[in-house]
Amino acid sequence: KPHQVPGRPRMDLVYGFQQQEHLSSLHFDLMEFYNSILPTALEERKRLEAILSINQHVQKKWPSTSLQVYGSFATGIYLPTSDIDVTILDCPVPAQKAVHTLAAFLQQARVAKSTNKILWARVPILKFTHTSTNFPVDVSLDASAVKSTHYILSQLQYHELLKPLVFVIKFLLKQEQLNEPSLGGLGSYGVLIMAISYLEGKLREGRVCTDLGEALIQFLDFYGNQFDSCQYVVCCGGPLKEKTMKGWVNEKQPHLLSLEDPVDHNNDVGRSCSKFYEIQHFFSKYHKKLSSDPASCVALFREITEERQELADDLEAGQLYPPIQQLSNQYHTQSSPTQKKKPKKPKKPKKPKSPKSPKNPNNPNNKPKKNKKQKQYQEGEGKANNPNNKPKKNKKQKQYQEGEGK
């Protein structure tokens, strides 16, 4: 049954759910968190302003190109601090050169700041912060990204719980700083593939997931405790495949996550996820906490929900964007369920040192000690007074003195 809080409307009526006995209270708490953390209409409008601004400057530089939005903003599964993913189609210059040129051009036009060029990736990416709106932006030159967006939109219509499930998982990864693919984390597209594969597996078992709390716990259990990343590939449209069959075995790093791209089956979306061992450990730990003590997790979600509303109101008043950035920093440093600060042990007081008695300069035993070289020079054994320590002559000097030189 939905959790009842004094002064708060029933969540089953707010979100359109009917009173259903089989839905857990965790389901309604997560749905409340999901709806509260969604970006507001003002935040969406500011994102569109940033996209239009970037499109105008790209058109000035290359009139024959077109800008396409893809990723989390195009599918609607984006956090308030998520990147805006755009790709440039029909660019007249090579990808790496285009990234260099566009970075300099946007900086000169004061559209971009804090630019970062990622040239070693399969598709070169330009990362920067939009100056006027303060949004992080990723610009690439990948035409296949638009196809993946169409596939995700079709899956969102087919699986009712896909969007809120992915949203919650993305938020949890964001707090642990494990969501950036360029730093070895798991991106939005990878989370979507894992969630679709999980929901399809339940359908093959004859079960339809309607409880978000149950789906989240089972998702964390499967990928945190049961899934073997050394042996299997996560894919959509069928059961797991073996890595040997795909030829994706990495002998140096066999634990790397492998995700088959549903649009291009030869593309491994998870090959850059070098931190999957940390992600799997986090899933396992959070599954245990959510199963044994869901009340503490729900308390954190409620606290974030209230702070999120306050910060959204500040944005409406014209304060600095993005408001959720303050919230995510507080959550990560103070309320993270995986990081518990150990109390510092009190330091033992140092014993006061007894004052040393001053040395008597007239005492012959209190003379300063001499090192070995000082003794040698005083005794006439140093290099300066030793006749055997003459400067060595090289071969040519000997030949000239003996009359054998040229």
Secondary structure, DSSP 8 states (H G I E B T S, - for coil): -----TTS--HHHHTT----TTS-HHHHHHHHHHHHHS--HHHHHHHHHHHHHHHHHHHHH-TT-EEEEETHHHHT---TT--EEEEEES-SS-HHHHHHHHHHHHHHTTSEEEEEEE-SSSS-EEEEEETTT--EEEEE--THHHHHHHHHHHHHHH-TTHHHHHHHHHHHHHHTT---GGGT---HHHHHHHHHHHHHHHHHTT-----HHHHHHHHHHIIIII--TTTEEB-SSSS-EEHHHHT---SS-TT---BB-SS-TT-BTTTT-TTHHHHHHHHHHHHHHHHH-HHHHHHHHHHHHHHHHHHHHHHHTT--S-THHHHHHHHHHHS-TT----------------------TT-GGG-----HHHHHHHTT-STTT-TT------HHHHHHHTT---
